[in-house]
């Protein structure tokens, strides 16, 4: 398949990303329902809306714990605060925001050392796919 003709979401799917959850609001509180990979760590994740990749991030924490940071950001967690605001805005417009994830399968080694797949791919994916929120000051 020609990568140049694929949409950013198709490219993520081609790499092995899978839809694992969806964002909702409940009484103006943000909530992510995760169907799988919630306990996976060293994971790449993406927020997708209307076949557009909005944000790509990585976490050494479990996916569930990382996404909870967006649900209930602390006062100094600027990335989480901005993400929370952006997610609530789109949800208030009736949009569906899905979470796609690519867990580290633990099989990548170099010189006998395990390579963290998420940390190794995040910058390249952001550079190539240009997710809107990554370029809008929502740090990774």
N, CA, C and O atoms as a GROMACS GRO file, in nm:
protein
  560
    1UNK      N    1   0.084  -0.118   0.000
    1UNK     CA    2   0.000   0.000   0.000
    1UNK      C    3   0.089   0.124   0.000
    1UNK      O    4   0.191   0.127   0.070
    2UNK      N    5   0.053   0.225  -0.076
    2UNK     CA    6   0.130   0.348  -0.090
    2UNK      C    7   0.105   0.439   0.030
    2UNK      O    8  -0.005   0.493   0.046
    3UNK      N    9   0.206   0.456   0.115
    3UNK     CA   10   0.192   0.538   0.235
    3UNK      C   11   0.156   0.682   0.203
    3UNK      O   12   0.084   0.746   0.280
    4UNK      N   13   0.204   0.734   0.092
    4UNK     CA   14   0.177   0.873   0.055
    4UNK      C   15   0.029   0.898   0.028
    4UNK      O   16  -0.017   1.011   0.041
    5UNK      N   17  -0.044   0.795  -0.008
    5UNK     CA   18  -0.187   0.810  -0.039
    5UNK      C   19  -0.276   0.783   0.082
    5UNK      O   20  -0.398   0.799   0.074
    6UNK      N   21  -0.215   0.742   0.194
    6UNK     CA   22  -0.294   0.712   0.314
    6UNK      C   23  -0.319   0.839   0.395
    6UNK      O   24  -0.235   0.929   0.399
    7UNK      N   25  -0.435   0.845   0.459
    7UNK     CA   26  -0.462   0.952   0.554
    7UNK      C   27  -0.378   0.926   0.679
    7UNK      O   28  -0.330   0.815   0.699
    8UNK      N   29  -0.359   1.029   0.763
    8UNK     CA   30  -0.284   1.006   0.886
    8UNK      C   31  -0.342   0.894   0.973
    8UNK      O   32  -0.267   0.816   1.031
    9UNK      N   33  -0.473   0.884   0.981
    9UNK     CA   34  -0.535   0.776   1.061
    9UNK      C   35  -0.507   0.641   0.997
    9UNK      O   36  -0.479   0.544   1.068
   10UNK      N   37  -0.514   0.632   0.866
   10UNK     CA   38  -0.481   0.507   0.798
   10UNK      C   39  -0.336   0.468   0.821
   10UNK      O   40  -0.305   0.350   0.836
   11UNK      N   41  -0.247   0.567   0.825
   11UNK     CA   42  -0.105   0.537   0.852
   11UNK      C   43  -0.087   0.481   0.993
   11UNK      O   44  -0.010   0.388   1.013
   12UNK      N   45  -0.160   0.538   1.090
   12UNK     CA   46  -0.152   0.484   1.226
   12UNK      C   47  -0.204   0.339   1.228
   12UNK      O   48  -0.141   0.251   1.288
   13UNK      N   49  -0.317   0.317   1.164
   13UNK     CA   50  -0.374   0.181   1.159
   13UNK      C   51  -0.277   0.084   1.092
   13UNK      O   52  -0.261  -0.030   1.138
   14UNK      N   53  -0.212   0.128   0.986
   14UNK     CA   54  -0.116   0.045   0.912
   14UNK      C   55   0.002   0.005   1.002
   14UNK      O   56   0.058  -0.104   0.987
   15UNK      N   57   0.040   0.094   1.095
   15UNK     CA   58   0.149   0.066   1.189
   15UNK      C   59   0.109  -0.030   1.300
   15UNK      O   60   0.195  -0.090   1.364
   16UNK      N   61  -0.021  -0.045   1.322
   16UNK     CA   62  -0.067  -0.133   1.429
   16UNK      C   63  -0.144  -0.063   1.538
   16UNK      O   64  -0.186  -0.127   1.634
   17UNK      N   65  -0.164   0.069   1.526
   17UNK     CA   66  -0.250   0.138   1.622
   17UNK      C   67  -0.391   0.081   1.610
   17UNK      O   68  -0.435   0.043   1.501
   18UNK      N   69  -0.462   0.073   1.723
   18UNK     CA   70  -0.600   0.028   1.725
   18UNK      C   71  -0.683   0.123   1.809
   18UNK      O   72  -0.634   0.181   1.906
   19UNK      N   73  -0.809   0.138   1.771
   19UNK     CA   74  -0.900   0.219   1.852
   19UNK      C   75  -0.924   0.145   1.983
   19UNK      O   76  -0.967   0.029   1.983
   20UNK      N   77  -0.894   0.213   2.095
   20UNK     CA   78  -0.904   0.147   2.225
   20UNK      C   79  -0.998   0.219   2.322
   20UNK      O   80  -1.026   0.167   2.430
   21UNK      N   81  -1.046   0.336   2.284
   21UNK     CA   82  -1.133   0.409   2.376
   21UNK      C   83  -1.197   0.530   2.312
   21UNK      O   84  -1.172   0.562   2.196
   22UNK      N   85  -1.280   0.596   2.392
   22UNK     CA   86  -1.351   0.714   2.343
   22UNK      C   87  -1.371   0.810   2.459
   22UNK      O   88  -1.397   0.769   2.573
   23UNK      N   89  -1.360   0.941   2.429
   23UNK     CA   90  -1.382   1.046   2.527
   23UNK      C   91  -1.531   1.080   2.534
   23UNK      O   92  -1.602   1.076   2.434
   24UNK      N   93  -1.577   1.115   2.656
   24UNK     CA   94  -1.715   1.156   2.683
   24UNK      C   95  -1.712   1.268   2.788
   24UNK      O   96  -1.611   1.289   2.854
   25UNK      N   97  -1.823   1.336   2.801
   25UNK     CA   98  -1.842   1.424   2.916
   25UNK      C   99  -1.962   1.374   2.993
   25UNK      O  100  -2.060   1.325   2.936
   26UNK      N  101  -1.953   1.388   3.125
   26UNK     CA  102  -2.061   1.350   3.214
   26UNK      C  103  -2.072   1.461   3.317
   26UNK      O  104  -1.984   1.477   3.402
   27UNK      N  105  -2.180   1.538   3.311
   27UNK     CA  106  -2.199   1.654   3.399
   27UNK      C  107  -2.078   1.748   3.391
   27UNK      O  108  -2.027   1.793   3.493
   28UNK      N  109  -2.035   1.776   3.270
   28UNK     CA  110  -1.923   1.866   3.240
   28UNK      C  111  -1.788   1.813   3.287
   28UNK      O  112  -1.689   1.886   3.285
   29UNK      N  113  -1.782   1.686   3.329
   29UNK     CA  114  -1.654   1.625   3.366
   29UNK      C  115  -1.611   1.534   3.251
   29UNK      O  116  -1.690   1.458   3.196
   30UNK      N  117  -1.485   1.544   3.217
   30UNK     CA  118  -1.428   1.466   3.109
   30UNK      C  119  -1.401   1.324   3.156
   30UNK      O  120  -1.354   1.302   3.267
   31UNK      N  121  -1.432   1.226   3.070
   31UNK     CA  122  -1.411   1.085   3.104
   31UNK      C  123  -1.372   1.010   2.978
   31UNK      O  124  -1.431   1.028   2.872
   32UNK      N  125  -1.271   0.924   2.991
   32UNK     CA  126  -1.233   0.838   2.880
   32UNK      C  127  -1.267   0.694   2.916
   32UNK      O  128  -1.223   0.642   3.019
   33UNK      N  129  -1.345   0.631   2.831
   33UNK     CA  130  -1.377   0.491   2.849
   33UNK      C  131  -1.280   0.411   2.763
   33UNK      O  132  -1.278   0.426   2.641
   34UNK      N  133  -1.200   0.327   2.827
   34UNK     CA  134  -1.097   0.250   2.758
   34UNK      C  135  -1.141   0.103   2.753
   34UNK      O  136  -1.171   0.043   2.856
   35UNK      N  137  -1.145   0.047   2.632
   35UNK     CA  138  -1.185  -0.092   2.616
   35UNK      C  139  -1.068  -0.189   2.625
   35UNK      O  140  -1.085  -0.303   2.669
   36UNK      N  141  -0.948  -0.145   2.584
   36UNK     CA  142  -0.831  -0.234   2.591
   36UNK      C  143  -0.703  -0.153   2.604
   36UNK      O  144  -0.700  -0.034   2.574
   37UNK      N  145  -0.599  -0.220   2.648
   37UNK     CA  146  -0.466  -0.164   2.668
   37UNK      C  147  -0.459  -0.059   2.779
   37UNK      O  148  -0.363   0.017   2.785
   38UNK      N  149  -0.559  -0.053   2.865
   38UNK     CA  150  -0.558   0.044   2.974
   38UNK      C  151  -0.443   0.022   3.071
   38UNK      O  152  -0.394   0.118   3.131
   39UNK      N  153  -0.399  -0.101   3.088
   39UNK     CA  154  -0.290  -0.129   3.181
   39UNK      C  155  -0.154  -0.136   3.112
   39UNK      O  156  -0.053  -0.166   3.176
   40UNK      N  157  -0.150  -0.108   2.981
   40UNK     CA  158  -0.023  -0.110   2.908
   40UNK      C  159   0.057   0.016   2.936
   40UNK      O  160   0.002   0.126   2.942
   41UNK      N  161   0.188  -0.001   2.954
   41UNK     CA  162   0.277   0.114   2.971
   41UNK      C  163   0.372   0.119   2.852
   41UNK      O  164   0.369   0.031   2.766
   42UNK      N  165   0.456   0.223   2.846
   42UNK     CA  166   0.542   0.245   2.728
   42UNK      C  167   0.455   0.239   2.603
   42UNK      O  168   0.476   0.157   2.514
   43UNK      N  169   0.358   0.327   2.600
   43UNK     CA  170   0.254   0.319   2.496
   43UNK      C  171   0.244   0.452   2.421
   43UNK      O  172   0.256   0.560   2.479
   44UNK      N  173   0.221   0.442   2.292
   44UNK     CA  174   0.189   0.557   2.208
   44UNK      C  175   0.038   0.567   2.201
   44UNK      O  176  -0.031   0.466   2.193
   45UNK      N  177  -0.014   0.690   2.205
   45UNK     CA  178  -0.158   0.708   2.193
   45UNK      C  179  -0.186   0.827   2.104
   45UNK      O  180  -0.104   0.918   2.090
   46UNK      N  181  -0.304   0.826   2.045
   46UNK     CA  182  -0.345   0.936   1.957
   46UNK      C  183  -0.492   0.967   1.982
   46UNK      O  184  -0.571   0.877   2.009
   47UNK      N  185  -0.527   1.096   1.974
   47UNK     CA  186  -0.666   1.138   1.979
   47UNK      C  187  -0.709   1.164   1.836
   47UNK      O  188  -0.643   1.239   1.763
   48UNK      N  189  -0.819   1.103   1.796
   48UNK     CA  190  -0.866   1.108   1.658
   48UNK      C  191  -1.011   1.157   1.656
   48UNK      O  192  -1.095   1.110   1.733
   49UNK      N  193  -1.038   1.252   1.566
   49UNK     CA  194  -1.173   1.304   1.549
   49UNK      C  195  -1.198   1.326   1.400
   49UNK      O  196  -1.117   1.389   1.332
   50UNK      N  197  -1.310   1.275   1.350
   50UNK     CA  198  -1.346   1.294   1.208
   50UNK      C  199  -1.233   1.257   1.114
   50UNK      O  200  -1.205   1.331   1.019
   51UNK      N  201  -1.168   1.145   1.136
   51UNK     CA  202  -1.059   1.095   1.054
   51UNK      C  203  -0.938   1.189   1.051
   51UNK      O  204  -0.859   1.186   0.956
   52UNK      N  205  -0.924   1.271   1.155
   52UNK     CA  206  -0.807   1.358   1.168
   52UNK      C  207  -0.735   1.320   1.298
   52UNK      O  208  -0.798   1.299   1.401
   53UNK      N  209  -0.603   1.313   1.291
   53UNK     CA  210  -0.523   1.290   1.411
   53UNK      C  211  -0.500   1.426   1.477
   53UNK      O  212  -0.433   1.512   1.420
   54UNK      N  213  -0.555   1.443   1.596
   54UNK     CA  214  -0.545   1.570   1.668
   54UNK      C  215  -0.419   1.579   1.752
   54UNK      O  216  -0.357   1.685   1.764
   55UNK      N  217  -0.381   1.466   1.812
   55UNK     CA  218  -0.272   1.467   1.908
   55UNK      C  219  -0.206   1.330   1.914
   55UNK      O  220  -0.274   1.228   1.907
   56UNK      N  221  -0.075   1.329   1.927
   56UNK     CA  222   0.000   1.206   1.950
   56UNK      C  223   0.085   1.226   2.074
   56UNK      O  224   0.153   1.327   2.088
   57UNK      N  225   0.080   1.129   2.163
   57UNK     CA  226   0.159   1.133   2.285
   57UNK      C  227   0.212   0.996   2.319
   57UNK      O  228   0.173   0.895   2.260
   58UNK      N  229   0.303   0.994   2.414
   58UNK     CA  230   0.355   0.866   2.463
   58UNK      C  231   0.361   0.871   2.614
   58UNK      O  232   0.366   0.979   2.674
   59UNK      N  233   0.360   0.754   2.674
   59UNK     CA  234   0.362   0.750   2.819
   59UNK      C  235   0.436   0.628   2.868
   59UNK      O  236   0.421   0.518   2.813
   60UNK      N  237   0.516   0.646   2.972
   60UNK     CA  238   0.576   0.532   3.040
   60UNK      C  239   0.481   0.481   3.147
   60UNK      O  240   0.496   0.369   3.196
   61UNK      N  241   0.383   0.563   3.183
   61UNK     CA  242   0.277   0.521   3.276
   61UNK      C  243   0.181   0.430   3.200
   61UNK      O  244   0.193   0.413   3.079
   62UNK      N  245   0.085   0.373   3.272
   62UNK     CA  246  -0.020   0.298   3.203
   62UNK      C  247  -0.106   0.397   3.125
   62UNK      O  248  -0.115   0.514   3.161
   63UNK      N  249  -0.168   0.349   3.019
   63UNK     CA  250  -0.254   0.435   2.938
   63UNK      C  251  -0.366   0.492   3.024
   63UNK      O  252  -0.399   0.610   3.014
   64UNK      N  253  -0.425   0.410   3.109
   64UNK     CA  254  -0.535   0.456   3.194
   64UNK      C  255  -0.491   0.572   3.283
   64UNK      O  256  -0.562   0.671   3.297
   65UNK      N  257  -0.373   0.558   3.344
   65UNK     CA  258  -0.324   0.664   3.433
   65UNK      C  259  -0.291   0.791   3.354
   65UNK      O  260  -0.318   0.902   3.399
   66UNK      N  261  -0.232   0.775   3.236
   66UNK     CA  262  -0.198   0.891   3.155
   66UNK      C  263  -0.323   0.968   3.113
   66UNK      O  264  -0.326   1.091   3.123
   67UNK      N  265  -0.425   0.897   3.067
   67UNK     CA  266  -0.548   0.963   3.023
   67UNK      C  267  -0.624   1.025   3.139
   67UNK      O  268  -0.696   1.124   3.121
   68UNK      N  269  -0.609   0.968   3.258
   68UNK     CA  270  -0.672   1.027   3.376
   68UNK      C  271  -0.617   1.168   3.399
   68UNK      O  272  -0.688   1.255   3.449
   69UNK      N  273  -0.491   1.190   3.363
   69UNK     CA  274  -0.433   1.324   3.376
   69UNK      C  275  -0.508   1.429   3.296
   69UNK      O  276  -0.514   1.545   3.336
   70UNK      N  277  -0.564   1.389   3.182
   70UNK     CA  278  -0.645   1.482   3.103
   70UNK      C  279  -0.782   1.502   3.166
   70UNK      O  280  -0.841   1.610   3.156
   71UNK      N  281  -0.833   1.398   3.231
   71UNK     CA  282  -0.965   1.407   3.295
   71UNK      C  283  -0.963   1.502   3.414
   71UNK      O  284  -1.054   1.583   3.431
   72UNK      N  285  -0.860   1.492   3.497
   72UNK     CA  286  -0.850   1.571   3.621
   72UNK      C  287  -0.710   1.632   3.631
   72UNK      O  288  -0.629   1.590   3.714
   73UNK      N  289  -0.682   1.732   3.548
   73UNK     CA  290  -0.547   1.789   3.550
   73UNK      C  291  -0.519   1.868   3.678
   73UNK      O  292  -0.606   1.936   3.732
   74UNK      N  293  -0.394   1.856   3.724
   74UNK     CA  294  -0.351   1.936   3.838
   74UNK      C  295  -0.325   2.079   3.795
   74UNK      O  296  -0.316   2.107   3.675
   75UNK      N  297  -0.314   2.171   3.889
   75UNK     CA  298  -0.301   2.313   3.857
   75UNK      C  299  -0.175   2.349   3.779
   75UNK      O  300  -0.172   2.454   3.713
   76UNK      N  301  -0.071   2.268   3.784
   76UNK     CA  302   0.053   2.298   3.710
   76UNK      C  303   0.074   2.206   3.590
   76UNK      O  304   0.178   2.212   3.525
   77UNK      N  305  -0.023   2.122   3.560
   77UNK     CA  306  -0.010   2.027   3.449
   77UNK      C  307  -0.067   2.091   3.321
   77UNK      O  308  -0.179   2.064   3.280
   78UNK      N  309   0.016   2.177   3.261
   78UNK     CA  310  -0.031   2.259   3.149
   78UNK      C  311  -0.074   2.177   3.028
   78UNK      O  312  -0.174   2.212   2.963
   79UNK      N  313  -0.003   2.071   2.996
   79UNK     CA  314  -0.042   1.986   2.885
   79UNK      C  315  -0.181   1.927   2.910
   79UNK      O  316  -0.266   1.927   2.822
   80UNK      N  317  -0.202   1.877   3.031
   80UNK     CA  318  -0.330   1.816   3.066
   80UNK      C  319  -0.442   1.919   3.069
   80UNK      O  320  -0.555   1.890   3.029
   81UNK      N  321  -0.413   2.039   3.117
   81UNK     CA  322  -0.514   2.144   3.122
   81UNK      C  323  -0.559   2.182   2.982
   81UNK      O  324  -0.678   2.191   2.954
   82UNK      N  325  -0.462   2.204   2.892
   82UNK     CA  326  -0.497   2.237   2.753
   82UNK      C  327  -0.572   2.123   2.687
   82UNK      O  328  -0.673   2.145   2.619
   83UNK      N  329  -0.525   2.001   2.706
   83UNK     CA  330  -0.593   1.885   2.648
   83UNK      C  331  -0.735   1.874   2.696
   83UNK      O  332  -0.826   1.847   2.618
   84UNK      N  333  -0.755   1.893   2.826
   84UNK     CA  334  -0.889   1.888   2.885
   84UNK      C  335  -0.980   1.991   2.820
   84UNK      O  336  -1.094   1.961   2.785
   85UNK      N  337  -0.928   2.113   2.803
   85UNK     CA  338  -1.006   2.220   2.741
   85UNK      C  339  -1.042   2.187   2.597
   85UNK      O  340  -1.158   2.202   2.557
   86UNK      N  341  -0.944   2.142   2.518
   86UNK     CA  342  -0.967   2.109   2.377
   86UNK      C  343  -1.068   1.994   2.363
   86UNK      O  344  -1.157   1.999   2.278
   87UNK      N  345  -1.052   1.891   2.447
   87UNK     CA  346  -1.142   1.776   2.440
   87UNK      C  347  -1.285   1.818   2.474
   87UNK      O  348  -1.378   1.780   2.403
   88UNK      N  349  -1.303   1.894   2.580
   88UNK     CA  350  -1.438   1.938   2.620
   88UNK      C  351  -1.502   2.024   2.510
   88UNK      O  352  -1.621   2.013   2.485
   89UNK      N  353  -1.422   2.109   2.447
   89UNK     CA  354  -1.475   2.196   2.341
   89UNK      C  355  -1.531   2.112   2.226
   89UNK      O  356  -1.644   2.135   2.182
   90UNK      N  357  -1.454   2.016   2.177
   90UNK     CA  358  -1.502   1.933   2.066
   90UNK      C  359  -1.623   1.849   2.106
   90UNK      O  360  -1.717   1.835   2.029
   91UNK      N  361  -1.620   1.795   2.227
   91UNK     CA  362  -1.734   1.715   2.273
   91UNK      C  363  -1.859   1.801   2.284
   91UNK      O  364  -1.969   1.753   2.255
   92UNK      N  365  -1.844   1.928   2.325
   92UNK     CA  366  -1.960   2.017   2.335
   92UNK      C  367  -2.019   2.048   2.198
   92UNK      O  368  -2.136   2.086   2.187
   93UNK      N  369  -1.939   2.031   2.093
   93UNK     CA  370  -1.985   2.051   1.955
   93UNK      C  371  -2.045   1.923   1.896
   93UNK      O  372  -2.081   1.919   1.778
   94UNK      N  373  -2.056   1.818   1.978
   94UNK     CA  374  -2.114   1.693   1.932
   94UNK      C  375  -2.018   1.602   1.858
   94UNK      O  376  -2.060   1.507   1.793
   95UNK      N  377  -1.890   1.630   1.868
   95UNK     CA  378  -1.789   1.548   1.799
   95UNK      C  379  -1.759   1.422   1.880
   95UNK      O  380  -1.778   1.419   2.002
   96UNK      N  381  -1.712   1.318   1.811
   96UNK     CA  382  -1.665   1.196   1.874
   96UNK      C  383  -1.513   1.196   1.870
   96UNK      O  384  -1.454   1.216   1.764
   97UNK      N  385  -1.450   1.174   1.984
   97UNK     CA  386  -1.305   1.171   1.991
   97UNK      C  387  -1.264   1.033   2.041
   97UNK      O  388  -1.297   0.991   2.152
   98UNK      N  389  -1.192   0.964   1.955
   98UNK     CA  390  -1.148   0.828   1.986
   98UNK      C  391  -1.001   0.829   2.027
   98UNK      O  392  -0.923   0.915   1.986
   99UNK      N  393  -0.965   0.732   2.109
   99UNK     CA  394  -0.826   0.711   2.147
   99UNK      C  395  -0.777   0.588   2.072
   99UNK      O  396  -0.839   0.482   2.077
  100UNK      N  397  -0.666   0.605   2.001
  100UNK     CA  398  -0.600   0.494   1.933
  100UNK      C  399  -0.469   0.472   2.006
  100UNK      O  400  -0.408   0.567   2.056
  101UNK      N  401  -0.424   0.348   2.013
  101UNK     CA  402  -0.302   0.319   2.089
  101UNK      C  403  -0.218   0.212   2.021
  101UNK      O  404  -0.268   0.125   1.950
  102UNK      N  405  -0.088   0.220   2.046
  102UNK     CA  406   0.009   0.121   2.000
  102UNK      C  407   0.097   0.086   2.119
  102UNK      O  408   0.188   0.162   2.154
  103UNK      N  409   0.070  -0.028   2.183
  103UNK     CA  410   0.153  -0.067   2.298
  103UNK      C  411   0.288  -0.122   2.252
  103UNK      O  412   0.302  -0.171   2.140
  104UNK      N  413   0.385  -0.111   2.338
  104UNK     CA  414   0.518  -0.167   2.313
  104UNK      C  415   0.508  -0.319   2.330
  104UNK      O  416   0.471  -0.367   2.437
  105UNK      N  417   0.542  -0.393   2.226
  105UNK     CA  418   0.532  -0.539   2.236
  105UNK      C  419   0.655  -0.601   2.303
  105UNK      O  420   0.660  -0.723   2.321
  106UNK      N  421   0.754  -0.519   2.339
  106UNK     CA  422   0.870  -0.567   2.411
  106UNK      C  423   0.971  -0.643   2.327
  106UNK      O  424   1.062  -0.705   2.382
  107UNK      N  425   0.957  -0.640   2.195
  107UNK     CA  426   1.043  -0.720   2.109
  107UNK      C  427   1.156  -0.642   2.042
  107UNK      O  428   1.240  -0.702   1.974
  108UNK      N  429   1.161  -0.511   2.061
  108UNK     CA  430   1.262  -0.431   1.992
  108UNK      C  431   1.385  -0.413   2.082
  108UNK      O  432   1.377  -0.353   2.189
  109UNK      N  433   1.499  -0.466   2.034
  109UNK     CA  434   1.624  -0.456   2.109
  109UNK      C  435   1.734  -0.404   2.018
  109UNK      O  436   1.733  -0.428   1.897
  110UNK      N  437   1.828  -0.331   2.078
  110UNK     CA  438   1.944  -0.283   2.005
  110UNK      C  439   2.064  -0.300   2.097
  110UNK      O  440   2.066  -0.246   2.208
  111UNK      N  441   2.164  -0.374   2.051
  111UNK     CA  442   2.283  -0.398   2.133
  111UNK      C  443   2.252  -0.464   2.265
  111UNK      O  444   2.323  -0.443   2.364
  112UNK      N  445   2.148  -0.544   2.268
  112UNK     CA  446   2.108  -0.612   2.390
  112UNK      C  447   2.020  -0.531   2.483
  112UNK      O  448   1.982  -0.580   2.590
  113UNK      N  449   1.987  -0.408   2.444
  113UNK     CA  450   1.903  -0.323   2.527
  113UNK      C  451   1.764  -0.309   2.465
  113UNK      O  452   1.750  -0.294   2.344
  114UNK      N  453   1.663  -0.314   2.551
  114UNK     CA  454   1.526  -0.293   2.504
  114UNK      C  455   1.510  -0.148   2.460
  114UNK      O  456   1.554  -0.057   2.531
  115UNK      N  457   1.448  -0.126   2.346
  115UNK     CA  458   1.421   0.008   2.295
  115UNK      C  459   1.274   0.039   2.322
  115UNK      O  460   1.186  -0.038   2.283
  116UNK      N  461   1.248   0.151   2.386
  116UNK     CA  462   1.112   0.194   2.414
  116UNK      C  463   1.051   0.242   2.282
  116UNK      O  464   1.084   0.351   2.234
  117UNK      N  465   0.964   0.163   2.224
  117UNK     CA  466   0.903   0.192   2.095
  117UNK      C  467   0.831   0.327   2.095
  117UNK      O  468   0.843   0.404   2.000
  118UNK      N  469   0.756   0.354   2.201
  118UNK     CA  470   0.680   0.480   2.208
  118UNK      C  471   0.773   0.601   2.205
  118UNK      O  472   0.750   0.696   2.130
  119UNK      N  473   0.877   0.598   2.286
  119UNK     CA  474   0.970   0.711   2.291
  119UNK      C  475   1.044   0.726   2.158
  119UNK      O  476   1.073   0.837   2.115
  120UNK      N  477   1.073   0.613   2.093
  120UNK     CA  478   1.146   0.617   1.967
  120UNK      C  479   1.065   0.667   1.850
  120UNK      O  480   1.121   0.723   1.755
  121UNK      N  481   0.934   0.648   1.853
  121UNK     CA  482   0.849   0.685   1.739
  121UNK      C  483   0.775   0.817   1.753
  121UNK      O  484   0.735   0.877   1.652
  122UNK      N  485   0.756   0.863   1.874
  122UNK     CA  486   0.670   0.980   1.895
  122UNK      C  487   0.712   1.101   1.811
  122UNK      O  488   0.629   1.157   1.739
  123UNK      N  489   0.838   1.141   1.818
  123UNK     CA  490   0.882   1.260   1.743
  123UNK      C  491   0.864   1.244   1.593
  123UNK      O  492   0.822   1.337   1.525
  124UNK      N  493   0.896   1.125   1.540
  124UNK     CA  494   0.883   1.102   1.396
  124UNK      C  495   0.736   1.109   1.353
  124UNK      O  496   0.706   1.166   1.248
  125UNK      N  497   0.647   1.052   1.432
  125UNK     CA  498   0.504   1.055   1.397
  125UNK      C  499   0.453   1.199   1.399
  125UNK      O  500   0.379   1.240   1.309
  126UNK      N  501   0.491   1.275   1.499
  126UNK     CA  502   0.446   1.415   1.507
  126UNK      C  503   0.500   1.494   1.389
  126UNK      O  504   0.428   1.573   1.328
  127UNK      N  505   0.626   1.472   1.356
  127UNK     CA  506   0.688   1.543   1.244
  127UNK      C  507   0.620   1.511   1.111
  127UNK      O  508   0.598   1.601   1.030
  128UNK      N  509   0.588   1.385   1.088
  128UNK     CA  510   0.530   1.343   0.962
  128UNK      C  511   0.380   1.369   0.952
  128UNK      O  512   0.331   1.413   0.848
  129UNK      N  513   0.306   1.342   1.060
  129UNK     CA  514   0.159   1.351   1.055
  129UNK      C  515   0.106   1.488   1.095
  129UNK      O  516  -0.007   1.522   1.063
  130UNK      N  517   0.186   1.566   1.164
  130UNK     CA  518   0.152   1.703   1.203
  130UNK      C  519   0.016   1.717   1.271
  130UNK      O  520  -0.070   1.791   1.224
  131UNK      N  521  -0.004   1.644   1.384
  131UNK     CA  522  -0.131   1.658   1.456
  131UNK      C  523  -0.151   1.802   1.504
  131UNK      O  524  -0.058   1.864   1.556
  132UNK      N  525  -0.269   1.853   1.487
  132UNK     CA  526  -0.300   1.992   1.518
  132UNK      C  527  -0.264   2.033   1.660
  132UNK      O  528  -0.203   2.138   1.680
  133UNK      N  529  -0.300   1.952   1.757
  133UNK     CA  530  -0.278   1.991   1.897
  133UNK      C  531  -0.131   1.985   1.935
  133UNK      O  532  -0.088   2.061   2.022
  134UNK      N  533  -0.053   1.899   1.874
  134UNK     CA  534   0.090   1.897   1.904
  134UNK      C  535   0.154   2.028   1.859
  134UNK      O  536   0.248   2.076   1.923
  135UNK      N  537   0.106   2.086   1.752
  135UNK     CA  538   0.161   2.211   1.701
  135UNK      C  539   0.101   2.333   1.767
  135UNK      O  540   0.144   2.445   1.740
  136UNK      N  541   0.002   2.314   1.853
  136UNK     CA  542  -0.067   2.427   1.914
  136UNK      C  543  -0.018   2.453   2.057
  136UNK      O  544  -0.086   2.517   2.137
  137UNK      N  545   0.100   2.402   2.087
  137UNK     CA  546   0.155   2.426   2.221
  137UNK      C  547   0.112   2.324   2.324
  137UNK      O  548   0.140   2.342   2.443
  138UNK      N  549   0.044   2.219   2.282
  138UNK     CA  550   0.007   2.112   2.375
  138UNK      C  551   0.127   2.018   2.377
  138UNK      O  552   0.139   1.929   2.293
  139UNK      N  553   0.216   2.038   2.474
  139UNK     CA  554   0.341   1.963   2.479
  139UNK      C  555   0.315   1.814   2.495
  139UNK      O  556   0.207   1.773   2.539
  140UNK      N  557   0.413   1.735   2.460
  140UNK     CA  558   0.403   1.590   2.474
  140UNK      C  559   0.466   1.543   2.602
  140UNK      O  560   0.466   1.424   2.631
   0.00000   0.00000   0.00000
